[in-house]
Amino acid sequence: MKSLKKQRRIQILAVAAVALALATGLVGYAMRDGINFFRSPSQVSEAPPPPTETFRIGGLVEEGSLVRGQGETVTFRVTDGGATIPVAFTGVLPDLFGEKQGMIGTGKLIDGTFVATEILAKHDETYMPKEVVDALKEQGVYKEPVN
């Protein structure tokens, strides 16, 4: 009788371990496309990611670089004060998007140009995404907002 109980416990633990490993694997597989790493323009210029990697880039839209092309295509340059990366985006930009404003884009670096699939912009005069603030502080060009 004792050995039967012991054997059942071992079987239950083995099944639970396999189920846990399977669940962990499925969660990791499901999240593989949802995890995008943030990079500043300086990090992208120092170590360009492969064209297959989706990542986020953030900084300030460089003054004088915003060009609205045919249809919904927009090109501009994003900078953190240390480096500048050209960006191409096809779609509708957020209402508050503009030059010298903070932004974060999601996309891929293709032939030296960041091809964005999504652009996020600040939502009021003082807000700037934390990643962008950190990147600008690292380059020494961040100025605290005046309230």
C-alpha positions, 0 to 999 in steps of 0.5 A: 500500500505504501509503495502505491501511494509513493508511486502515485505521488511521483507520477503526479509530480512528474505530470505537473512538471511536464505541464509546467514546462509545456505552459512555460514554452507556450507562453514564451512562444506566444510572446516572441513577437510581442517583446520589442527592445528599446534603443536610442539613436546612438545605440542603433548607430553604434550597433545596428540590429539585423533587418529582421529584428523588430525594436523600438527607437525613441528620441526627438524629431529633428527640426527641419527634417519632417517631410510629408510625401505622397499619400500617407508617407512621412519621413523624418529624422530622430535624434538623441543629441548624439546620433540621428537616424532617418525614419520612414512611416506610412500611415496616420501620425498622432495629432501631437506629433511634430518637430522637436517633440518626443516620439517612440517608433516600433519597426525595423532598421532596413538599409540604414533607415528605420521603417516604422509600423507604429509611431507614438507621440507625447500627449502634453507639453511636459510628458516624454517617454521614460526611455527617451528621457533616459537616452537624452540624459545619457547624451547630455541634451535633456532639459527639465520641463519648466512648469 
